[in-house]
Amino acid sequence: MLRTTEQKRKYIQATRSQNYQASLKLEGITTTAQTTQQSKAEILQKYKKYSQPES
């Protein structure tokens, strides 16, 4: 039984992730089993690199 708020939060986070992966699989979208956790700044930096006009 989940007793603390922290336990509930971790359970919900894990379940949400599993459900999302299952939904992708049902739609025929393949993903890697390991998802990397990137910070918001890292993600923004990645997409800024692609949005820069080439000279």
HUCORTA-V314493 format. One record per pair of residues at least 4 apart in sequence whose ideal C-beta (glycine too) atoms are under 6 Angstrom apart, sorted by the first residue. I is the first residue (numbers start at 0). GAP is how many residues later the second one is. D is the distance in whole Angstrom. If there is no record, write none. Layout:
((I | GAP | D) (I | GAP | D))
This chain:
((1 | 5 | 4) (1 | 6 | 5) (1 | 9 | 6) (23 | 5 | 4) (23 | 7 | 6) (37 | 4 | 4) (37 | 5 | 5))
